[in-house]
Amino acid sequence: MLETLQGIVERVTYHHPTSYYAVARLMPTSPPGGGRRQARTQPGAITIVGYFPTLGVGEALRLMGEWVVHPEYGRQFKVQAHELLAPTTAEGIERYLASGAVRGVGPVTARRIVQAFGVDALTVVESSPERLTEIEGIGSVRAETIVRAMAEHRDTRDIMIFLQSHGVTPGFAGRIYRHYGRQTVGVIRENPYRLADEVHGIGFRTADRLASSLGVETTSPYRVRAGLRYVLGEASAEGHVYLPREALVEQTCSTLGIDALQVDNVLTAMADDAGVVIEEAPHSPWPSEDDSPSAAVYLGHLYEAERGVAACLTTLVSECSGLDDPEAIRAEIGHLTAGEGLQLGPEQADAVELAFTSGVAVITGGPGTGKTTCVNCLLRLIEGRGLRAVLAAPTGRAAKRLAEATGREARTIHRLLEYAYSPDTLTLHFGRDADDPLDAQAVIVDEMSMVDLPLLNHLLQALRPGTRLVLVGDADQLPPVGPGNALRDIIRSGMVPVATLTHIFRQARESLIVVNAHRVNRGEMPLVNAKDGDFFFVPRDAPEAILKEIIALCSERLPGKLGLDPVSDIQVITPMRRTLIGVDHLNQELQKVLNPRRSDDQELTQGGTTYRLHDKVMQIRNDYEKGVFNGDIGQIVMVDLESGELMVSFPDAAGTREVRYDRSDLEEVVLAYAISVHKSQGSEYPAVVMPMSTQHYVMLQRNLLYTGITRARRLVTLVGTHKAMAIAVRNSRVDQRFSRLATRLAAPRR
């Protein structure tokens, strides 16, 4: 139950400039909760913690909150809501004015103002500011500055109180105020749904709750427009580039609780907006789920990305016919194979030749088929002619692996394109584009199955005319986390030459990880539990037994037997987020065992998650300002209890980099002792442990099991039932994504 407390701020120990989290000392002027017993047990000043947009010594506050006991700092009053009270004594007014809360007023000026006007000082400043010039040392210009600063201070606090009174949390209220400043209340009263489009981290649901609190009608065009964009955004988060019009209207009606005619009318009006594009169905050579025969509704940036990718690839394919004639290239490949120790089979030699003689080419194949060897041979051919090739991958881990495999620099696509904050435009943007293209004659992209449509578009826009582009990846893995399935669509279009590697080399055949990945991909059950093997199956029936076995494997058996680090070397990968053996619960249980709480440990708790020093964590959305992206995994290396901040170290192609998070950013970070199969893409781990249970029936798919298996280098351990594994192996269904990229690419060939 919340208590009410009133007092005067004696000291501000800490106040974060952007999150507004504060630690301060307060001298109570009334008993906590109105009770005399609590006042006796809490004599003198108390510690308060919470979110305050402004906080100054001498301020009188009425607080609502609860008492908590911090393991290091003891008893504190955790503030949930607060109200500024006008100081009622001359001493209080002087301390308030002298605290620095009002810009331009220091201790000397504060004393003079109070000496001149006594307890009426604040009233004079607000109602009769011209009287300030009666005080020695305050002229008309300075008086105007003081009055303006007082007004800004009051406006800031009033706006924050307005937002919090309508259910906006202090962290979000701070973001909103920083974005709109003194126009905040006017903007929100006119159209609260602007928040969802314009303020980072404020989604439709938050804006909708605020709108409801303000009395906005459920059928307001503002609400319907925001609802349509929200549904399209949710669809893109599920991988779709667009939604068929009928599906969009139906889902929006369900989300908003209004009828279809209202939604359809607003959607028709939105067709003129830059934010939404409605495109009638083109002729498609493949009538299927993802090439919907109805009108397609796109978010504007995805429409432009899809058209941009199609146009750039078509141009690149037509501009280049090869650096040399095929016979000369075949002879050079033979020389490299014979003289430099590269072991290329016939399939690989053909793949290298195809990639070298094409403007754009795809090299695809499963594990052990020699994709990396092809890349190394291709690099030697390109560099042998004095040309510059650059290597890129979608994630830091994938770029680091590519660099290790080739002995050359490899960067993430974002870093290659110099994505950064611009102080001139106050926005984040790609430094490399059509106006400032990459200085390279060839670009090789690894782990192409992970690259979503918008990122591919930015990469293609930054290529010079005539640049060779080689896309390397495993088309049988799961599609990207982001919208689109570019690798699959490019292959499917038939417009780009494709080399498919199927031969497994002898050394790779010695690994059951590789063998079983291909068996699963063919719909065959994996071979397990061979003596001295690297692929094991531990039969357990009940989810509780599976959970217990996974914890034992990660904490004792695998570290003890193989010398693996339980945090950095072992990765639990699971098909679903919820359930007893889903991501969320597994993380809670593994954290207890692998990084338990200790009396001297530093930890922060936010939104039900506890973050401890040395915890393994993952970024769950793209944060371009910080330069971390969805699926990046790192380790907490610093926890600052005073500021409510933590530091995470992320692996990078060049080593590691450290990223700071404050409390308002912690929603972007989750524990990563266990992760979903989708989030594991592009990464490799020495050992993978994966539950296989019919509890995850809806997610038991062949490509999901295949992707999980191929994340491991040294060891795979599946824990569960043969039935669940058999369901996954037999289920070859691939989730369809609404996209017209393949149709656009195929169009010039008709």
C-alpha positions in Angstrom: 0.0 0.0 0.0 1.3 3.4 -1.0 2.2 5.9 1.8 2.1 9.7 1.6 5.1 11.7 2.8 5.8 15.5 2.9 9.1 17.3 3.4 11.9 19.6 2.3 14.7 18.5 0.0 18.0 18.9 2.0 20.5 17.4 -0.5 20.4 16.0 -4.1 22.9 13.2 -4.1 22.3 12.2 -7.7 20.1 13.4 -10.6 20.5 11.9 -14.1 20.1 14.5 -16.8 18.1 12.3 -19.2 16.3 9.6 -17.3 15.6 12.0 -14.4 16.3 9.2 -11.9 17.3 10.9 -8.6 18.6 10.1 -5.1 18.1 12.8 -2.5 17.8 13.5 1.2 14.5 14.8 2.5 13.6 16.2 5.9 10.0 15.2 6.6 7.6 18.0 7.7 4.8 15.5 8.4 4.9 11.9 9.7 5.1 9.2 6.9 1.6 8.0 6.2 0.4 10.4 8.9 1.4 7.9 11.6 3.3 8.9 14.7 5.0 5.5 15.1 6.7 5.8 11.7 7.9 9.3 12.5 9.6 8.0 15.7 11.3 5.1 13.8 12.6 7.4 11.1 14.1 10.5 12.8 15.8 13.2 10.8 16.4 13.2 7.1 15.5 10.2 5.0 16.7 8.9 1.6 14.2 9.2 -1.3 14.7 7.6 -4.8 12.6 8.0 -7.9 12.1 10.0 -11.1 12.0 13.8 -10.9 12.2 16.1 -14.0 13.7 18.8 -11.8 14.8 18.6 -8.2 16.4 21.2 -6.1 17.5 21.8 -2.5 14.8 23.6 -0.5 11.9 22.3 -2.6 8.8 21.2 -0.6 7.4 18.0 -1.9 4.4 15.8 -1.3 5.4 12.2 -2.1 3.5 8.9 -2.7 5.5 5.7 -2.5 6.6 2.8 -0.4 9.5 2.0 1.9 12.1 -0.4 0.5 15.3 -1.8 2.0 18.3 -1.6 -0.4 20.9 -4.4 0.2 23.7 -1.8 0.3 22.1 1.6 1.1 19.5 0.5 3.6 16.0 1.9 4.1 14.7 4.2 1.4 11.4 5.8 0.3 10.8 4.7 -3.3 8.7 7.5 -4.9 5.9 6.6 -7.3 4.4 10.0 -7.7 5.1 13.5 -6.4 3.8 17.0 -6.2 5.7 20.3 -5.7 4.5 22.4 -2.8 5.2 26.1 -2.6 7.7 26.8 0.2 5.8 28.6 3.0 8.7 30.0 5.0 11.3 32.7 4.1 14.0 30.2 4.8 12.4 27.6 2.6 11.9 30.1 -0.3 15.6 31.2 0.0 16.9 27.6 -0.1 14.6 26.8 -3.1 15.7 29.9 -5.1 19.4 29.3 -4.2 19.4 25.6 -5.1 20.1 26.2 -8.8 16.6 25.1 -9.9 16.0 28.6 -11.2 18.6 29.5 -13.8 20.4 32.9 -13.0 19.6 32.9 -9.3 22.4 32.0 -6.9 22.7 32.2 -3.1 23.4 35.9 -3.0 20.5 36.9 -5.3 18.2 34.5 -3.5 19.0 36.1 -0.1 18.4 39.6 -1.5 15.0 38.6 -3.0 13.8 37.1 0.2 15.1 40.0 2.3 13.2 42.3 0.1 9.9 40.4 -0.2 9.9 37.8 2.6 7.3 35.0 2.3 5.8 36.8 -0.7 8.9 36.5 -2.8 7.6 33.8 -5.1 4.3 35.7 -5.6 6.2 38.8 -6.5 8.4 37.0 -9.1 5.3 35.4 -10.7 2.8 38.2 -10.5 4.8 41.5 -10.3 8.2 40.7 -11.8 8.9 44.4 -12.5 9.4 44.8 -8.7 12.6 42.7 -8.9 14.4 45.8 -10.2 13.9 47.3 -6.8 16.7 45.0 -5.6 20.3 46.2 -5.9 22.1 44.4 -8.7 19.0 43.3 -10.6 18.3 45.3 -13.7 15.5 44.9 -16.2 17.4 42.4 -18.4 18.3 40.2 -15.4 14.8 40.4 -14.0 13.4 39.2 -17.3 15.9 36.3 -17.3 14.9 35.3 -13.8 11.2 35.4 -14.6 11.7 33.4 -17.8 13.7 30.8 -15.9 11.0 30.5 -13.2 8.4 30.0 -15.9 10.4 27.3 -17.7 11.0 25.6 -14.4 7.3 25.7 -13.6 6.3 24.6 -17.1 8.6 21.6 -16.9 7.2 20.4 -13.7 3.6 21.1 -14.7 4.0 19.2 -17.9 5.6 16.2 -16.1 2.7 16.2 -13.6 0.2 16.4 -16.4 1.7 13.4 -18.2 2.0 11.3 -15.0 -1.6 12.2 -14.0 -2.7 10.5 -17.2 -0.8 7.3 -16.5 2.5 8.0 -18.3 5.4 6.5 -16.4 8.2 9.0 -15.3 10.7 7.5 -17.7 8.4 7.9 -20.7 7.2 11.3 -19.5 10.9 12.4 -19.6 11.3 11.2 -23.2 8.1 13.0 -24.3 9.1 16.2 -22.6 12.6 16.1 -24.1 11.1 15.7 -27.6 8.4 18.4 -27.5 9.5 20.7 -24.7 7.0 23.4 -23.7 4.7 22.4 -26.6 4.1 19.0 -25.0 0.6 19.5 -23.6 -0.7 21.2 -26.7 0.7 18.5 -29.0 -0.8 15.7 -26.9 -4.2 17.3 -26.5 -4.4 17.8 -30.3 -3.2 14.3 -31.2 -1.7 12.0 -28.6 -1.0 9.4 -31.3 1.9 11.5 -32.6 3.9 10.0 -29.7 3.8 6.6 -31.3 5.4 7.9 -34.5 7.8 10.6 -33.1 9.1 9.5 -29.7 11.4 6.6 -29.4 10.1 3.8 -27.2 6.5 5.2 -27.1 4.3 2.7 -28.9 0.7 2.7 -30.0 -0.5 1.0 -26.8 1.0 3.7 -24.6 -0.4 6.5 -26.8 -3.8 4.8 -26.9 -4.0 4.6 -23.1 -3.1 8.3 -22.9 -5.7 9.2 -25.5 -8.3 7.2 -23.6 -7.4 9.1 -20.4 -7.8 12.4 -22.3 -11.3 11.3 -23.6 -10.4 10.8 -27.3 -13.2 9.0 -29.2 -12.5 5.3 -30.2 -13.5 6.2 -33.8 -11.2 9.3 -34.0 -9.5 9.4 -37.4 -6.2 10.0 -35.5 -6.8 6.7 -33.6 -7.7 4.7 -36.7 -4.7 6.1 -38.6 -2.3 5.2 -35.8 -4.0 1.8 -35.4 -3.4 1.0 -39.1 0.2 2.0 -38.8 0.6 0.0 -35.6 -0.8 -3.2 -37.3 1.5 -2.7 -40.3 4.4 -2.2 -37.8 3.5 -5.4 -36.0 3.4 -7.2 -39.3 6.8 -6.0 -40.2 8.1 -7.2 -36.8 6.8 -10.6 -37.8 8.7 -10.4 -41.1 6.1 -9.2 -43.5 6.9 -6.4 -46.0 3.3 -5.6 -46.5 -0.2 -6.8 -45.6 -3.1 -7.6 -48.0 -5.7 -4.8 -47.7 -8.4 -7.2 -46.4 -6.1 -8.7 -43.8 -4.9 -5.2 -42.6 -8.5 -4.0 -42.2 -9.6 -7.1 -40.4 -6.6 -7.0 -37.9 -7.1 -3.3 -37.3 -10.8 -3.7 -36.5 -9.9 -6.4 -34.0 -7.2 -4.2 -32.4 -9.3 -1.1 -32.2 -12.7 -2.6 -31.6 -14.5 -0.7 -34.3 -16.2 -1.7 -37.6 -14.5 -2.3 -41.0 -16.2 0.5 -42.9 -14.6 3.1 -40.6 -11.2 1.5 -40.9 -11.5 1.1 -44.7 -12.5 4.8 -45.2 -9.5 6.0 -43.2 -7.2 3.7 -45.0 -8.4 5.0 -48.4 -7.7 8.6 -47.2 -4.2 7.5 -46.0 -3.2 6.5 -49.5 -2.1 10.1 -50.1 0.2 10.1 -47.1 3.9 9.4 -47.5 3.7 7.0 -44.6 1.5 4.4 -46.2 1.4 3.1 -49.8 -1.4 1.0 -51.4 -0.4 -0.9 -54.5 -2.6 -3.0 -56.6 -1.6 -6.6 -57.3 1.0 -7.0 -60.2 1.0 -10.0 -62.4 3.0 -12.7 -60.6 4.4 -15.9 -62.1 4.0 -17.6 -58.7 0.4 -17.4 -57.3 1.1 -18.1 -53.7 0.4 -16.8 -50.2 3.2 -14.3 -50.2 2.3 -12.8 -53.6 -1.2 -11.9 -52.5 -3.7 -11.2 -55.4 -5.3 -8.4 -53.4 -4.0 -4.8 -53.0 -0.9 -4.6 -50.8 -0.6 -2.0 -48.1 3.0 -1.0 -47.2 4.6 1.3 -44.7 6.2 3.8 -47.0 9.8 3.0 -46.1 9.3 -0.7 -46.8 7.7 0.0 -50.1 10.7 2.2 -51.1 13.1 -0.5 -49.8 11.5 -3.3 -51.8 11.5 -1.2 -55.0 15.0 0.0 -54.3 16.4 -3.5 -53.9 14.8 -4.7 -57.1 16.0 -1.7 -59.1 19.6 -1.9 -57.8 20.0 -5.7 -58.3 18.6 -5.4 -61.8 21.1 -2.7 -62.6 24.0 -4.5 -61.1 23.2 -7.7 -63.0 23.0 -5.9 -66.3 26.1 -3.8 -65.9 28.7 -6.5 -65.5 29.7 -9.4 -67.7 32.8 -10.5 -65.8 36.4 -9.5 -65.2 37.8 -12.1 -67.6 36.7 -14.8 -69.9 35.5 -18.0 -68.2 38.4 -20.1 -69.6 41.0 -17.8 -68.1 39.3 -17.8 -64.8 39.0 -21.6 -64.7 42.7 -21.8 -65.4 43.5 -19.4 -62.5 41.2 -21.3 -60.1 43.1 -24.5 -61.1 46.4 -22.8 -60.3 45.1 -21.6 -56.9 43.9 -25.1 -56.1 47.2 -26.8 -57.1 49.7 -24.2 -55.9 48.2 -22.5 -52.9 46.6 -25.4 -51.0 43.0 -24.4 -51.5 40.9 -27.5 -51.6 38.1 -26.8 -54.1 35.8 -29.4 -55.4 34.1 -29.1 -58.8 31.0 -27.5 -57.2 33.1 -24.9 -55.5 35.2 -24.1 -58.6 32.0 -23.6 -60.5 30.7 -21.3 -57.7 33.8 -19.2 -57.7 33.7 -18.9 -61.5 30.0 -17.9 -61.4 30.6 -15.3 -58.7 33.6 -13.8 -60.5 31.9 -13.5 -63.9 28.6 -12.1 -62.6 27.5 -8.7 -61.5 25.5 -10.3 -58.7 25.8 -13.9 -57.6 24.5 -16.0 -54.7 26.6 -18.8 -53.1 24.4 -21.0 -50.9 24.8 -24.3 -49.1 24.7 -26.0 -45.7 27.4 -26.5 -43.2 30.6 -28.3 -44.4 30.0 -27.6 -48.1 32.9 -25.1 -48.4 31.3 -21.7 -48.6 34.2 -20.1 -46.8 36.7 -21.7 -49.1 34.9 -20.2 -52.0 35.1 -16.8 -50.4 38.8 -17.2 -49.8 39.5 -18.2 -53.4 37.3 -15.4 -54.7 39.2 -12.9 -52.6 42.5 -14.0 -54.1 41.2 -13.7 -57.6 39.8 -10.2 -57.0 42.9 -9.0 -55.2 45.2 -10.6 -57.7 43.9 -8.1 -60.2 44.6 -5.1 -57.9 40.9 -4.7 -57.1 39.5 -3.9 -53.7 37.1 -6.2 -52.0 35.2 -5.5 -48.7 33.7 -8.1 -46.4 30.6 -7.6 -44.4 28.1 -9.5 -42.3 24.9 -8.5 -40.5 26.1 -8.9 -36.9 29.3 -8.3 -34.9 29.7 -12.0 -34.2 29.2 -13.0 -37.8 31.7 -10.3 -38.9 34.3 -11.5 -36.4 33.9 -15.1 -37.6 34.3 -14.0 -41.2 37.4 -12.0 -40.4 38.9 -15.0 -38.6 38.1 -17.3 -41.6 39.6 -15.1 -44.3 42.4 -13.3 -42.4 41.0 -10.0 -43.6 39.0 -7.1 -42.1 35.3 -7.7 -42.0 32.7 -5.3 -40.7 29.1 -5.3 -39.8 27.0 -3.8 -42.6 26.0 -0.9 -40.4 29.7 -0.1 -39.7 30.6 -0.6 -43.4 28.0 2.0 -44.3 29.1 4.3 -41.5 25.8 4.5 -39.7 26.2 7.3 -37.1 24.6 10.3 -35.5 25.0 13.6 -37.4 25.3 16.7 -35.2 24.4 18.8 -38.3 21.0 17.2 -38.9 20.5 15.8 -35.3 19.6 12.5 -36.8 21.1 9.1 -37.4 21.9 8.2 -41.0 24.1 6.1 -43.2 27.2 7.9 -44.2 27.6 5.8 -47.3 24.9 6.1 -49.9 24.5 6.9 -53.6 26.1 10.3 -53.1 29.1 8.9 -51.3 29.4 5.2 -52.3 31.8 2.6 -51.0 35.3 2.6 -52.3 35.3 -1.1 -53.5 35.1 -3.0 -56.7 33.6 -6.1 -55.0 31.5 -6.6 -51.9 31.0 -10.0 -50.3 28.2 -10.4 -47.7 28.2 -13.4 -45.5 25.2 -14.8 -43.5 23.0 -13.3 -46.1 19.9 -15.2 -44.8 19.9 -12.8 -41.8 19.9 -9.6 -43.9 16.5 -8.0 -43.9 15.1 -5.9 -46.8 15.7 -2.4 -45.5 19.3 -3.1 -44.6 19.9 -4.7 -48.0 18.5 -1.7 -49.7 20.9 0.7 -47.8 23.8 -1.5 -48.8 22.8 -1.6 -52.5 22.3 2.1 -52.6 25.9 2.6 -51.5 27.5 0.5 -54.3 29.2 2.1 -57.2 28.0 1.2 -60.7 29.8 -2.0 -61.9 30.5 -3.2 -58.3 30.5 -7.0 -58.1 28.2 -8.3 -55.3 28.5 -11.8 -53.9 25.8 -12.9 -51.4 26.8 -15.9 -49.3 24.4 -17.7 -47.0 22.4 -20.8 -46.1 19.0 -20.5 -47.8 17.6 -23.3 -45.5 18.0 -21.3 -42.3 15.3 -19.3 -40.7 14.5 -15.9 -42.4 15.7 -12.6 -40.9 14.4 -11.2 -37.7 13.4 -8.0 -39.7 11.0 -7.7 -42.6 11.4 -9.6 -45.8 13.2 -12.8 -46.8 15.6 -11.3 -49.3 17.9 -14.3 -49.9 15.0 -16.6 -50.6 13.3 -14.1 -52.8 16.4 -13.4 -54.8 17.0 -17.1 -55.4 13.4 -17.7 -56.2 13.2 -14.9 -58.8 15.7 -16.6 -61.1 17.1 -13.2 -62.1 20.4 -13.7 -60.1 22.9 -16.5 -60.9 22.9 -19.0 -58.0 25.6 -21.6 -57.0 24.2 -24.2 -54.6 26.8 -26.3 -52.8 25.7 -29.7 -51.7 28.9 -31.8 -51.4 30.0 -32.3 -47.8 33.8 -32.4 -47.5 35.4 -35.4 -45.8 36.6 -33.4 -42.7 33.1 -32.0 -42.2 31.6 -35.5 -42.6 33.4 -36.5 -39.5 31.2 -34.2 -37.5 27.7 -35.4 -36.6 26.7 -31.8 -36.2 27.3 -31.3 -40.0 25.9 -34.7 -40.9 22.8 -34.3 -38.8 22.1 -30.8 -40.1 21.9 -32.2 -43.6 19.9 -35.2 -42.5 17.3 -32.9 -40.8 17.2 -30.7 -43.9 16.4 -33.8 -45.9 13.7 -34.9 -43.5 15.7 -37.6 -41.8 16.1 -38.2 -38.1 19.5 -37.3 -36.7 22.1 -39.8 -35.6 22.8 -39.4 -31.9 24.9 -40.6 -28.9 27.8 -42.0 -30.9 30.8 -42.7 -28.6 33.2 -39.8 -28.7 30.7 -38.0 -30.9 29.5 -34.4 -30.9 25.8 -34.8 -31.1 23.7 -36.1 -28.2 20.1 -36.7 -27.3 19.1 -36.9 -23.6 15.5 -38.4 -23.3 13.3 -36.6 -20.9 9.5 -36.6 -21.0 8.1 -33.9 -18.6 9.0 -30.2 -19.1 10.1 -30.2 -15.4 12.6 -33.0 -16.1 13.8 -31.3 -19.3 14.4 -28.1 -17.3 16.3 -29.9 -14.6 18.5 -31.7 -17.1 19.3 -28.4 -19.0 20.4 -26.7 -15.8 22.6 -29.7 -14.9 24.2 -29.8 -18.3 25.0 -26.0 -18.3 26.2 -25.7 -14.7 28.0 -29.0 -14.1 28.2 -31.8 -16.7 29.4 -29.9 -19.8 31.8 -27.5 -18.0 33.2 -30.5 -16.0 33.6 -32.9 -18.8 34.7 -30.5 -21.6 36.1 -27.6 -19.7 33.5 -25.2 -21.2 32.7 -21.9 -19.7 29.0 -22.1 -18.7 28.3 -18.5 -19.6 30.4 -17.7 -22.7 30.8 -21.2 -24.3 27.3 -22.8 -23.7 24.2 -21.4 -25.3 20.7 -22.7 -24.6 18.5 -22.2 -27.6 14.8 -22.8 -27.4 11.9 -22.6 -29.8 9.5 -20.4 -27.7 9.5 -17.5 -25.3 6.9 -18.8 -22.8 6.3 -22.2 -21.1 8.4 -23.8 -18.4 11.2 -24.5 -20.9 10.8 -21.3 -22.9 13.3 -18.4 -23.0 11.9 -16.3 -20.1 11.7 -19.0 -17.5 14.9 -20.7 -18.6 16.7 -17.4 -18.1 15.4 -16.9 -14.6 16.5 -20.4 -13.6 19.9 -20.4 -15.3 20.7 -17.0 -13.8 20.1 -18.4 -10.3 22.6 -21.1 -11.0 25.2 -19.5 -13.3 25.3 -16.0 -11.7 23.6 -16.3 -8.3 23.0 -13.3 -6.1 25.8 -12.6 -3.6 25.9 -10.3 -0.7 28.4 -8.0 -2.3 27.0 -8.1 -5.8 25.6 -5.1 -7.6 22.3 -5.5 -9.4 19.4 -3.5 -10.8 15.8 -4.7 -11.0 13.6 -3.2 -13.7 10.3 -4.5 -15.1 10.6 -7.8 -13.3 14.1 -8.6 -14.5 17.2 -8.5 -12.3 20.4 -7.5 -14.0 23.6 -8.5 -12.2 27.3 -7.9 -12.8 28.6 -10.5 -15.3 25.1 -11.4 -16.5 24.9 -12.5 -20.2 22.4 -10.2 -21.9 21.0 -9.5 -25.4 19.8 -6.4 -27.2 16.3 -7.0 -28.5 15.8 -4.0 -30.8 17.9 -2.0 -33.1 19.3 1.1 -31.3 21.2 3.0 -34.0 22.2 5.8 -31.6 24.1 3.3 -29.4 25.2 1.2 -32.4 23.7 -2.1 -31.0 21.3 -4.2 -32.9 18.6 -6.8 -32.4 20.2 -10.1 -31.4 23.6 -8.7 -30.2 24.8 -10.6 -27.1 27.1 -9.1 -24.5 28.0 -9.3 -20.8 27.3 -6.7 -18.1 30.7 -5.3 -16.9 29.5 -2.5 -14.7 26.4 -1.8 -12.5 26.1 1.7 -11.0 23.4 1.6 -8.3 23.5 5.3 -7.6 22.7 6.3 -11.2 20.7 3.2 -12.1 23.0 2.6 -15.1 24.9 -0.4 -16.3 27.6 -1.1 -18.9 27.5 -4.0 -21.4 30.5 -5.2 -23.4 29.6 -6.5 -26.9 31.9 -8.5 -29.2 32.8 -6.6 -32.3 34.8 -7.5 -35.5 37.6 -5.3 -34.1 37.3 -6.8 -30.5 34.8 -5.5 -28.0 33.0 -2.3 -27.4 31.1 -1.0 -24.3 27.6 0.4 -24.3 26.0 2.3 -21.4 22.3 1.9 -20.5 20.3 3.9 -18.1 17.1 2.7 -16.5 14.9 4.0 -19.3 16.9 1.9 -21.8 16.7 -1.4 -19.8 13.6 -2.5 -21.7 15.9 -3.0 -24.7 18.0 -5.6 -22.9 17.1 -9.1 -21.7 19.0 -12.0 -20.1 20.6 -14.3 -22.7 21.5 -17.5 -21.0 18.7 -18.9 -23.1 17.6 -17.3 -26.4 15.1 -18.1 -29.1 16.3 -19.9 -32.3 15.4 -16.8 -34.3 17.7 -14.7 -32.1 20.6 -17.1 -32.5 21.0 -16.6 -36.2 24.4 -15.5 -37.4 26.1 -16.7 -34.2 28.1 -19.8 -33.4 28.8 -21.2 -30.0 31.1 -24.0 -28.9 28.1 -25.9 -27.4 24.4 -25.7 -27.9 21.8 -27.1 -25.6 18.2 -27.3 -27.0 15.0 -28.5 -25.5 12.7 -30.6 -27.7 9.2 -30.9 -26.2 5.7 -31.2 -27.6 5.0 -28.3 -25.3 6.5 -26.3 -28.2 4.4 -28.0 -30.8 3.4 -24.9 -32.7 7.1 -24.1 -33.3 8.4 -27.5 -34.1 9.6 -27.0 -37.6 12.4 -28.4 -39.7 14.2 -25.2 -40.5 14.0 -24.2 -36.9 15.7 -27.4 -35.7 18.2 -27.1 -38.6 19.1 -23.5 -37.6 19.6 -24.4 -34.0 21.8 -27.3 -34.8 24.0 -25.3 -37.2 24.7 -22.7 -34.4 27.1 -25.2 -32.7 30.8 -25.8 -33.4 31.8 -28.5 -31.0 28.7 -30.0 -29.4 24.9 -30.3 -29.7 22.8 -31.7 -26.9 19.1 -32.1 -27.5 17.0 -32.7 -24.4 13.4 -34.0 -24.6 11.3 -36.5 -26.5 11.8 -38.5 -29.7 8.3 -37.6 -30.6 9.0 -33.8 -30.5 12.2 -34.3 -32.5 10.3 -36.4 -35.1 7.6 -33.7 -35.4 10.2 -31.0 -36.1 12.0 -33.2 -38.7 8.8 -34.0 -40.6 7.4 -30.5 -40.5 8.9 -28.8 -43.6 6.4 -26.0 -43.6 8.0 -22.6 -44.0 6.2 -19.5 -42.6 5.2 -17.4 -45.6 6.1 -13.7 -45.6 4.2 -11.2 -47.6 6.7 -9.7 -50.1 6.7 -8.8 -53.7 10.5 -8.7 -54.2 10.7 -11.9 -56.2 7.9 -10.7 -58.5 9.6 -7.3 -59.0 12.9 -9.0 -59.8 11.3 -11.4 -62.2 9.4 -8.7 -64.0 12.2 -7.7 -66.5 12.6 -11.3 -67.6 9.0 -11.8 -68.7 
